[in-house]
Amino acid sequence: MSAAIPEDLAALLSAACAQGQVKVPGKYSKVFKSECVYSFATPEFRGGLFVNLKTFQAAAPDYVDVDARRSGASVYLHIKWVRVEKEAQEPSAQEAEEEKNNQASVTEDGVFQLDLSSADDWEFAEQYSVVVLAERERPIAWPNANLPELVRQSVEGVLASDDQGTKEEVSKYQEVREVSRYALELEQLDNGKKISPNPKDWKCEESGMTENLWLNLSTGYIGSGRERADGKGGTGAALKHYKEWKAKGKDFPLVVKLGTITPTSADVWSYAPDEDDMVLDPHLADHLAHWGINMMKLRKTEKTTAELQLDMNMKFDWAIMEESGSVLKPLHGAGYVGLKNIGNSCYINSVVQVLFTMPELHRAFVKPAATLFHQAPTNAADDFAAQFAKLGTALTTDKYTAPASALIGPDDPEVDASAGGTGIWIDGRRIVPVNGFEVAPKMFRSAAGKGHVDFSTNQQQDAHEYYQHLLSLIQRFEQRNKQAQSVVDLFSFDLEERVQCLQSNKVRYTKVRGENTLMLSILEDQATNKDELEAYRVATSAAATDDDAEHDAKRQKNSSSEATGKKQSDDAEVPPPVPKVPFEACINEWAKAETLSDFLSTATKQRGAAKRTTRLINFPAYLVVKMSRYVLNSDWTQRKINADVPAPRELDLRAYRAKGKQADEEELPEAEDKAGSAAAAQVTADPTIVAQLMSMGFSENGCKRACIATNNVNADVAMNWVFAHMEDPDFNDPPEAASAASSSAASAGVDEASVASLVSMGFESKHAVKALKATGGDVARATDWLFSRAGTLDDLDDDDGDDNKDDDKKSPERDGEGVYELLGFVSHMGPNPGSGHYVCHIVKDGKVALFNDSKVAESQNPPFGKGYLYFYKRKDYN
């Protein structure tokens, strides 16, 4: 019988329901119940979590008041999980045999030592209660039939829903399932069998196992699943049962995994040879009802196959890394907090670890975290600023540096000897201690990747592209909030391109604005160990034609020994030598003069040779250097340059500062405006292309706008523009009687053909003109410029590109002495930047720390020559 609810609490609950503070989650509602949206607390943390019954977002005890003020809610579901020993069950014959073969662990004093490290030995004891926040000290234990109906429905909906964070991670792995052809007219035996709705009653009819159970939808037989690669999973009884009926001439292939059934889904497998895969059963609710199972009343008690696959992915241990042979000293404390790999997330972990060494990022997001949480939209879990602040707080403070036992556990544990020996107990069950806690950036990954074609997936991505993506998100945040100081500007530098016409010796200076990465190429022909590389090449070439394998191995080792001057033992494995390229050689390659063979001189009006050089106009506070380790072969396959390029701890770039036009130099004349005037260059829409677009159902004005914006390149390019702009409020308005790309190009002094080339790739003409002007008219560089800013082109300021514009280059954030010190670097292991594994090394507190996802340790042999991205800080910037 449910306990009576005090009248004052009942009145508060009724008022909250009447005021719209309690809602029932629907099928597509996002429910966050396993992690606080403002911190990384979980239901296991002391105090548990409070789930808002209006927004379905969880808050830890120290953030629940903030959440209430933001949402206007007052009623919460309090969730608390405690790990306890599993209840003893009668072992199956198989389990009893395994137990007999296992040796118990006994300590020296004869006490039995129970190993509870495996998840198979414990389960969560879940505690739920409903609280009115103003009266949180008077919780109402769940379930309680005396609660208002709306509150009961809301709580039931929250408990029945999958957590949104887990759902999003699983969906990235979720395979496409087809409807089983056997489900449409499934035969079900009328044998009087009914399945208990209580999961504790479910057992394998062959072995007595109680996990990984599959119900045959045709016969009602419950059997365990197939044995997994780790020896667990089951005896395959469900498959055996199918084969037995198949031998009798009956095909009953569909089975459903008990424990995965929810009101909206379940795992269904087809044993039929023509399917043999996960399938969909559109009549699952009816098929389960035949066996007495009400699908609408079941909650998931086991992981689905997609979740199991996700677990396997996240448990993959990257053992091969640069310091795998070293004994590393673990590091703890603020600034040394690792990040859990939540499935191909090492590129995220590495980049954010280095970025949050910047005090400016701490001041922009961590210090005002409370304000950012309060200002976040209703769904704070999807807000980049809120989740970035949450992540930064975890990485740079001591919030999660305490031992797990101090963070996680029951609020009021009892030492109860009468319950069965020593230990901590709750509700008569022994509590299992938690060995560790890892910060898992699930919400941040989702918020930062929202809407992005690559970063919204669970695939490995390029760390450099992610760095630039984060800068674009930070820039949007700064522009939206009108930040006085910009973090993005700290990385920004401009380049000076000097082109000298070799026919006239006249020059042109162009400013390339807003770069955030210094790109360096690695030329293997500049290696300093060419003799060693050649000796190894000769040795391996000879070994390839040697029939004697033993002689071949020795010969290869001896040749390598001669080249390196090191004697190898007969059994030693000799790693192949790699090119050793000086870092300075890469800088000089970037800075050297480039020959242009087909340069159209505005002085001679003829095409001929010219030389182009690039220099730095300003030295930003932080400089990111990317080593271009990945190149395309002649067959368009990607190859990694596995060279050792030792990056200096101190980088002096003063010799590469731009000097501007010199007194003895004569400038090339500006290009003539062949159009005569901007007005004369007016473009009208091509009626043929307009007719093609209108035949697809688009308005005439919209089609004309598309043609003018794309300079009438062709129908395909215009169609791409239509798809990109059909939601614009002025899409159906008459096109402006203004010049199009040619007029804009002429007034900007860039080549119209170059504009048309970029427009044909899908860029707008105004962006193409801007890119060409920023890159000195170079189409290839303009293309890179546009792609690197693809997500922020419309966010760029309306900059006219005037080289005389005052950019405050003399401010300490924007410029200073060009001497830098190494802050950290991101390294990559794998054949291409979209696969493999990323780690980072960070210089701090007089040592170099290795961050390998959740593992943080003091580096013994930092691989300074293996970096992919190097982060430098200007020495005179404080």
N, C-alpha and C positions, 0 to 999 in steps of 0.2 A: 504494500500500500504506500502510495507517495506521501511524502511529508507535506504538511500544510504550509502555505506561503504566507508570511506575515502580511497584514493588510496594507501597511505602508509600501512594502515592496511590490505587492500586487497592483497597487494604484500607480506606482511609477512605471511598471511594465505596461500596463494598459494605456497610460498616457503616451509612452514612447511608441507603441503600436499605432495609436491614433494620429500621431504627428509624423508618421512616415519614417521613423528611425529604425524600423525592423523590416527587412525584406526577405523574400525567399529566393535563393539562387536558382536560375534556370539552367537549361542545358548548355548554353553558351556563356554563362557567367564565369568570370575569372575569380577563382577562390585561392587565396594565398594563406595557407594554414600551417606550413611547416617551417617558415622562416619569417622573422620580423622584416617589414619593408624598410625600416630605418636602421636596422643593425643586423648582425649575423646570428642573433639569438634564435634558438630553436625550442620546441616544446620540452626538450631535455634540460634546458638551462634552468637555473634556480628561478622560481617565480613563473615558469612556463610562458605561454603566449596568450594574448587576448585577441580573439578574432572579432572584428567589427561586424555586427549582424546587419549593417546597412551597406557597407562597401565590400565586405568579405576579405578584408586585408588584415593581417596579423600585426600586432605591436607587442614589444617586450614591455615589462612593467615600467621601465624608465622612459618609455615613449608613448604609453597608452594615453596620457593626458594630452600630449601633442596631437595624437590621432583624433581624439574626441573633439578638440577645438577645431581641427580642420574639417571634420566631417559633420559635426553637429549631432553625432550619435551618442547614445548613453548606455546601450545594452550590448554586452559582449559575451562570447563563449570562451571560457577559460579552459585551455588545454594544457595538460601536464603529462609528460611521458617519463617513465622510469624503467631502466633495464633491470629485469629480474630473471632468475633462473626459470627455465621452462618447467611447467608442471610435469611431474613424473607420469609416464604412461607405460602401459604394459608393452614391452618390446616385442616386435615381430620375430619370427624364427630367424630371419636373416640378421636382424640387429642383434639378437641374442648370441648368434654365432660369432659376429664381429666383436662383440663385447668380450666373449670368452677368449678370443685370440689376442685382444689388446692387453698390454701390461699396464697396471695402474701406476701412477707416479706417486712415490712415497718419499717424504723428506727423511732427514737423518733421525729425527725424533719419532719416526713412525707414524706421523700424521699424514693422512691422505691429502694430496694436493690436487684440487680440482682446477682444471684448465678451462677458463671461461673466455678464452680469446676468440673463439669461433662464434659467429652469429648463429650457428646451429644449436648453441647451448643456452641462448637467452632469447627473450622476446620483450616487447614493450608492455608494461602495465599502464594502461591509458586511463587518465582521470579527467572527467569533464564536469563543468559546472557553469551555470548562467549567472552573470553578475550585472547588477546595475552599478555603473562606475562610481556614482556618488556614495554607494553603500557596498563597496567592493569587499569590505571585511565580513559581509554577510552573504556568502555565495549560496546559490541554490543548486544542490547536487542534481546532476543529470543521470538518468531520465526522471522526469517529474510530470505526472499527468495533470497536475494542478496549474501548470504554466499556461499562459494564454495560447490559443491554438496557433496564432501567427508565429509566436516565438518557437513553439515546438516544430513547426514546419521549417522555419529558418534553420534551426540547429540540425534537424535531420538532413536538410539539403546540404549544409556545409560538411557534415560528416560523411555523406554519401559521395560528395564530389572529390575528384582527384585534385591534388595540389597543382596549381597552375605552373609553378616552376618546374616540377617534375614532368608535367604534361608537355611543356614546351621542349624540354631536353629529349624526351622520348619521341616526340613527333618528328624530330630531325633525323631519327634513325628508323622511324616507322616505315615499313615496307608497304607497297600498294597491294591490297588484298582484293582478290576477285570473288564474286559471288559463286559459291559452289553450285554446280549443276545438280548435285544430289540433294540440296536443301529444298528445292522447289517442290518436289513430290516425295518427301522423306517418309519411308515406312517406319512406323513406331509400333512395337509389339504391345499388345494389351495383356500383359502378364501380371497385373495387379500390383506391380512394384511402385513404391513411393519413396522419394528421397527426403530425408530429414532436412529441415531448414537450418538446423544448428550445425555449423561447421565442425564442431567437436565430435559429431557422430560420423563424419565422413572417414572411411578407411578403404584401403585397397582390398578388394575381395580375395586377392591371391596372397599378398604378403602381410597385410595389416598396416602398411605404411600410411602415414597421415598427411603427407605433403606431396606436392606435384601430382595431384589426382585428376584423372580425366574421366568424364561421364560419357558413355556411349549413348548418343541421342536416340538410337533405334532400339536398344535392348535394356537401357537403364543400368548397365554394368559399370561399376567404378573400378578403375585400374590405375596403377601408377604409370608415370611416363617412362620414356627411355632413359637409360643411363647416360650421363653426360661425360665429357672428356675427363673431368676431375674425379670420376668414380661415383658421383652423387647423382641424384635425380630420380631414380626408380629402377624397377626390374623389367620394365617394358610390358607389364601385364595388359595394359590397354591395347597395345598392338597385337599381342598374342591372341586376345579375345576376338579382335577383328579377323585375324587370319583363320581362327577356328570356324567362325561363321562363314567365311569366304569358302572354306573347304566344303561346307554343307550346301553351297550354292546360293548363299545370301550375301548381299553386298551392303554392309552397314558401316560406312567409312567415317561418318562425322562424330567427332568427340569434342566436348567443351571442357576447358580447364576450370574445375571447381576452385573457388578462391579468387578468380578474376572476374566474376560476374558482378556487374553493377547495373543500375537501371538503364544505362545507355550502351553498354558494350560488354564483350567477353572474348576470350581467346578461343577460337574454333579451329580445329585441325581436320584435314581430310586425309585419311590413309589411302584413298583411292590412287592407284598408280598413275592415272592421268592428271592428278592434282598434287598429292603428296606435299602439302604446304598449308600455311595459314590461309583460311578462307573466311568469307562472310556468309552468315546465315540470316537472310532477311526475315525469317519467321522464327527466330531464336526464342522469343518470348513464348510463343505457342508451343514450341517443341519442349521447352523446359516445363511449362505448365502441365504437360502430359505426365511428367514424373513428380508433380506436386510442388514444383519450385516456382515461387513468385519472384520473377526477375526484379520487380520494382522494389522489393524489400531487402534485397541482398546488398552487402557492402564487400568491397574487395579486401581479401585477407592474404593474398599472395601476389607476387610480382608477375606481370605479364612477360611474355617471351621478349618483347621489345625492351622492357626494363632490364631483364636479365642480360640482354645483349649490351645495353648501355653500361651495366656494371662491369662486364668483361672488358669493355673498351677503357673504362676509367681505371681499372686495376692493372692495365698494361704498364709494366715497370721498365722505364728506359734505363737499362743498365750500361749502354754504351754511351759515354760522354767523355769529354776531354780529360777529366780527372778521375776516371773510374778506378785507376790503380792507386790513388792516393788515399791516405787515412785523413778524413776531413773532420774538423772540430765543429760540431753544431753551434749555431748562433741563435740567441733568443733575445727578446725584448723589442721595444718600439723601433721600427725601422728594419726589423729582421723577421717580419711575419710572412710566412710562405702562403701561397695560394694553391688550392686544390685544383688538379687538372680535372675538369668536368667533361672531358671528351674533346680532344683536339683543341684545347684552350691554351696551350703553352705559349703561343704567339701573343695572346692577350696578356697573360701573366708576366711575360718578360718585359713587354713595352711599358705597362703601367707601373711595374716595380721601379724602372729607371726614371720615369716621369715624376713619380712622387718623391724622388730625392730632391726635387726643386722646392725650396721654401715658398716660392710664389704660388705654386699650385696648392700648397697647404693653406696659404692665406686666402686663396680664391674659393676653395671648396670645403676644406676641413674646418677651418676656424668658424665660418658662418654656416656650418651644417644645420644647426637648429633652425636658422632662418630659411634655408633652402628647403628643409623638410616642410616647414609651415607654408611656404609659397608654392609648393608642388601642386600639380593638378590633382583631381580626385584619385586617379590611378597613379599613386606615387611610385609603384613598381615599374612603370613604363617611362618615368621621367629621368632623362640622362643626368641632369644636375643633381637630383636627389640621390641617385644610385652611385654617381661618381663621388659624392661627398661621403656616402656610406662606406664605399670601398677605401677611400683615402683615410678615413678615420680608423679603419681596421689596420691599415698598413703602417701608419705613422704614429699611432698612440699605443699605450700599453693596455688598451681595452681587452685584447684577447691574448695577452702574453702570460697570464697566470696559468698555472697547471689546470688541466681539464677538470680535475677533481674539485677545484675551487669555483669553476664556472657551471659545471653540470652535475646534477644529482637531485635528490629529493629535498624539499624545503625543510621538512621535519623528520629526518630519519630516526628510527628507533633501534636501540641495541637491545634485542629481545632474545635472551638465552633460552627461554622456554619454547621459542619457535623452532629450535633444533640446532643448538650449538652456537658458537660465536659468529659474529658478523653483523651487518646492518640489514635490517628487515623492514618490509613494508607490506601490510596486509598479509602477514604470514609467509611472505616469499622473500628469499635472499636477494639483495640488490647486487647487481653486477657492476663493478666500477668501470668507468670509461677511461681508456688509456690515452686518448688524445682527441684534439679538436682541430679541424682544418677549416679555414675560411674558403668558402666555395662561392665564387662570384657569378652565380646563376642569373640573378636579377640584373646585374650590371651588363652581363653579356647580352641579355635580351634587349635591354633599353638602348645600349649603344649600337646594336646591330639592327634595330627595328627599321624595316623598310629597305635595307641595303641588300643588294642581290647576292653578295658573298658573305658578309659578316652576320647575316641573319641565319646562316646555315651552321651545321655542326661540323663542317669540313675544315681541314687545316688551311690557313691563309698566310699571306705574305706579311711579315711583321712590319716592313717599311710602309706598305699600303695602309696597315692598321694605324700606325703612328700618324700618318697624314689624315686618316679618317677621324681620329680623335681630335686633332687640331681643328678640323672643320666643325666638329660638334662643339668644341670649346668656343670657337669663334662665333657660332650662332648664339650660344649662350651669352657671350659678352655683348654682342650687338643688341640682343633682345633686352638685356638688363642695363644697357648703356654703362658698361663698366668703365671706370676712369682709367684703370691700368689693365693692359691687355697681356695675358700670358702668351698668346699666339705671336704677338710682336717680338717677344724675346727670342724667337727662333727665326725671325724674318730678316732676310738680307737681299740687297739688290746687286745685280751684276752689270758691269760695263762691257759692252761688246764693241770692239774697235775693228773696223773693216778698212783695209787700205787697198785701194785700186792700184795694181802694179803697172797699169798702162799710164796713169796720170800721176801716181804717187799721192793722190788726194785721199782724205780719210772721212769716215763717217762714224760717229759715236752714238750708240743706242743703249738705253737703260732697260734692263729686264727686271721687272719689279716682282717682289713678293715670293722669292724662293725660300724654301725651308729645309733643303737638303743639299749638301755638296756631294755630287755624284763623281766617284772616282773609278776609273777602269783599271783592271789588273792585266798587265802585259807580261805573259810568261817568258817572252824573249828577253826580258830585263832581269831575269833571275841571276843571282850571284853565285849559284852552285851549278852552273851549266855542266861542268865536268862530271860531277856526281850523277846528274840526271842522264847524261849521255852514257856513262859507264853502266848504269842500271838498264838503259834501253838496249844496249848491245848485249848485256848478259841475258836479259829476258828473251831477246830475239834468238840468241843461240840456243837457249833452253827450249824454245818452242820446236826446234828441229832435232833435239837430242832424244833418242829413243830410250836411253837409260834414265829412268826416273830418279834413282838415287843419286847418280852422277849429276843429273840436272839440278837437283836441289842444292847439292854441295857447291856446284859450280856457281850457281846464282848467289849463294851466300858469300863465297869467296870473292866474287867480283864486287859485290856490294861492300865487303869489308875493305877491299883495296881502295875503293872509291872514297869511303868514309874514314879510313884509317883506324877502324875499330875491329878488333878480332871477335868473331862470333863463334859460339860453341856449336857443335854439330846439330844439337836439337833446338837451337834458338830460332825463333821465327823473326825474320827480318822484314820490317815494314818498308814499303817502297818509299823512296825519297820524294819529297814534294818541292816544287819551285819555291825559292826564298827570294821574294821581291821586296826591295826597300820601299817603305811608305813614301819617302820623298820622291821616288821615281813615279809613283802614281800621281802625286801632286803636280809634278813637272809635266806629266803627260796631259793633265787637264789644262795646264796653263800655256802649253806651247802653241805656236801659231799654226792654224789650220789653213790649208790651201783650198781656195774655191776656184775651180777650173772654168765655171760657166757663169761668171759674174757679169751682170749687165751694168756697165758704168754709166752713171748719169752725166759724167764729164765728157766721155768720148762717144757716147751713144752706141757703143759696141760691146760685145761680150768678150770677156777675156779672163785673165787670172787675177785673183785677189787673195789677201791673207786676212784671217780673222783671229783675234785673240780675245780672251775673256779674263776679267779681273773682278775683284770684290770691291764694291763701292763702300760698304760698311761691314763692320765685324759685329754680329749680334751677340747678345749676352750668352746665348747657348747655340752651339753649332753642332748639327747632326751630319755625320759623314757616312755615306753609304758606299760600301765596297761592292762593285758590280761583279759578283762571283758567278753569275749565271749568264751564259751567252748562247746564241743560236748557232748551230752548225749549218753547213750548206744545205742539208736536207731538212732544215727547219725543226730539228730536234734540239732540246735544251741540254746543255752540258754545264756542269759545275767546274769552276776553276778552283781546285783544291790546293791553293798556294798559301804559303805562310807569309803574311805581310805584317810584321810587327808594328803596331801602332805606338807612337811615342806617348809617354805619360805627359809630356809638355809639347805642344804643337805651336810653332811660330809661323804665322802666315803674313807677317808684315811685308814681306817681299812681293806679295801678290795683291797689294792694294791698288785700286784704280787711281790713275793720275789725271785723267781728263785730257781735253785737247791742249796740246802744247803750243807755245807761241809761234814756233816755226812750221806748224802744220796748216795746210789749207783744206777746208772742208769740201766734200763733194756737194754739188748743187742738189737741191730738192728735185724729186721727180715731177715732170710736167703733168698737169691735170688735163688729160686728153679730152675729157668730157666738156671742158670749157668752163663749166660751172656746175654747182650741185643741182641747181634747178633743171639744167639740161640733161642731167643723168637720171632723170626720173624713170622708174621701171613700172610697166603695167603687167598685169597677170596674163599669162599665156592662156588663151581661150581653150586650146586643146586639152591642156592639163586640167583646167577648171572643169571642163566637161567630164573628164575621166573621174575626177573626185566627186562631182555631183552625182554621177551615176551610182555611187556607193551610198548615197543618202545624206550627204553633208550639205549644208547650206551654201548658197552661192558666195556670200560675203566671206564665210569661213574658208572656202576654197581659194578665193582670191587672195586672202591674207596669207595663206600657206604658200602660194606661188611667189608672191612678192618677198616674203621673208626668206625663201630659199633661192631667190634669184632665178626662178624658172629652170632649175637644173634638170629635173625630170619628175615624173609622177610619183615614183617610189620615195624620193627624198621629201617631196611635198606631203605625201601620206604620213611619213614619220612625224613631220611637224604637226599635222592634224591630230594624230594620236597623243602627242605631247601637250597640245594646247586646247583641245576640244572642251575642256572644263573651264577655260579662262572666261571671265565675265564679259569680255568684249569680243569673244570669238565670232559672234554673228553680226557684229557691227560693221558698217561699211569700212573698207580699208582706208587708212589715212592717205591723203593726197600728198605724200612725201616721198623723197627719194629712197630707194632701197639700198641693197648692198653696194652697188657701184658708186652711188653718191657718197655713202658713208665711207667707202674705201678710199675714194679720191680725196675727200676732205681730210682723211686721216693719213694720207700719204702711203698707203699700202696697195699692193698689186691686186686688181680685181680678180684675176685668174686664181690667185692664191686663196682669196676669200671664197670663191666658188668651189674650190677643191675641199676646203674645210666644211662648207655648207653641205656638200655632197655626202659627208660622213655623218650628217645629222645634227650639226651644231647650228645655232642661230647665227645670222650674219653679224649682229652686233657683238656677239661673243667672239666670232672669228676675227673681226677687225681688231678687237681688243687684244686677242692673243698674238696676232701678227705684229701689232705695234709694240707689244711687250717683248717680242723675241726678234726684233729687227727684220721682220718679213720672212723668216725661215719657216717654211711650212712644217717640216719635221719637228722642229722645236715647238712651234705653235701647237701642233697636235699633242705633244707631251704636256704642254702647259694646260691645255683644255682638259685632257683626261685626268690630270692630277688635281683639278679643281672641279671635277664633274658634278659633285654634290653641292657646290657652293657658288656656282656661276651667278645665280640670281641674287646671292647675298653680298656680292662684291660691291664696294662703294662705286659711285659713278665718278670714277677717276678719269680725267681727260688725258692722262698719260704725259702731261707736260713735264719734261725733264727738269724744268726750273722750279717746279713746285717744291715748297719747303716741307720736307719730311722729318724735320727735327732730328737729323742724323747724328747731331752732336750730343743728344741725350745719352746718359750712361746705359740705358736699356738698349738703345739702337746702335751705338758705336763706341769704340774705344781702341786701345792697343790690341793688335791682332795676335796676342799670345794666349793660348788656351791650355787648360789642364784637363786631363781625362776624368770624366765623371763616372762613366760606365760603358758597357758595350753588350750588345745582343749577338749571340752566336747561333748558328744553325747547323744541324746535322741532317743530311738527307740529299737526295738527288736534285730537288728543286725547292724553291721557297714555299710552295703550296703543299709540301708533305714533310715527313721527317719530324724533327723535334727542335724546339728553341729553348735556350737557357740564357741567363744574363749574369754578368759580373758587375758589381758596383763597388767603387772605391769610397770607403767611408771609415771614419774613426781610425785612420792609420793602417787599415788593412783592406784586402779585397775580399768581398763576400760573394759567394756563388749562390744564386737563386735558381734552383731547379724545381719549379712548381712549388710543392709544399715543403721541400727540403731546402734549408738555408744553412750554409756552413762557411767557415773561413777557407778561402782558396789557398792551396799550397803551391800550385803551379799555374797561375792565371794564363790562359791561352791568348795573349794579346795579339797574336798574329792570325787568329782564326775568326775574328769578328766579322759580322755582316753589317751592323749598325754601330757606330761609335758616337757617344754623346760627350761633347766637350763644353766646359764652362770657361768664359773669358776670365783671366786671372785678376784683372783690375775691376771686375764687376762684383759688387757686394749687395 
